[in-house]
Amino acid sequence: MRSMHGWEMKAWHNDWEDLLCDEGYQEYVVAHGVIYKVDNTEIDPYDDVYEAEKQPDGSYRYTLKYYNGGCCFSEAIETALERAEEG
């Protein structure tokens, strides 16, 4: 078995993205084939806000607020990143 970041691939993981979603939930996000490390995962689930702004160093500053039953963290951050790319 391969390991990543001390995490071990299990039989139910189809690929490294599954492993990342399981073990690194809200610590890492894969969007458009790119792995993003999340520095702040505190989310207020009462209002929907999907905002991201690309920083000069290539990282993104983001604000997310969403109802957890409406989408998951990776969908919310992907929406924010798409909106940032659209301008």
N, C-alpha and C positions, 0 to 999 in steps of 0.2 A: 504494500500500500504506500502511496505517496503521501507526504504531509506538506502542509502549507501553514506557515505562521504558527506551528505547533498543533495544527488541526489535522485530523486524519480523515482521508476519504473513506466513506462508508459505502456499503453495497447500494444503498438507496440514492446516493448522489450520482446523478447522470454525468456531471462534469464539474469543473472547478467553480463555475458560477453557482451551482446548487450548494456546494460546500461553503462558499462565501456567504450566500444568503442565509444558510443555517447557522454557521458559527460566527460570522461577522456581522449579523443583523444590526443595522444602524451604525456600524463602525466602518463598513465599506459598502459601496454601491457600484454596480456595473450599469452604465448607461451608454448606449451606442457603442458597445464593445470596449469601453474605457473604464478602468477601475478608478474610483474616487475614494479617498480616505475622508471620513467624516470627522470633523473636529468637535462639533457640537450637535448632540442628538436630542436636546430638550425641545419637545413639540407640544404646543397647545392645541388640542383636538377640536376646539369649539368653532373656529372660523376657518374658512378656506383661503389660504394665501399661498401662492407658488411663485416666489421671487428668487432670482439668482443673478449675480453680477460678477463677471469675470474680472479678476484682479490682475495688476501688471505682472505678477510672478506666475500667472497661468492658473492659479487656484481660483475657486469660486467662493464668494460670500453669499449665503442664502438665508432666506426666511421662509419657513413652511408652517402653515397652520391648516389642518384638515381634520375631518371626521374620520376616525380610523375605520369605520365600517364602509366608507365610501371608496377608499383606496388604501394601498399600503405605502410604506415609506419610500420604497424604490420607485413606485409610480409617481408619487408626489415630487421627488427630486428630479425625476426624468422630465416631468412637465415643466418644472422651474428652469431646467437647463435648456429645454427646447425654446422656451420663451426668451431666454437670455440670448440665444443664438439668432432668433428672429429680430431682435432689437427692440 
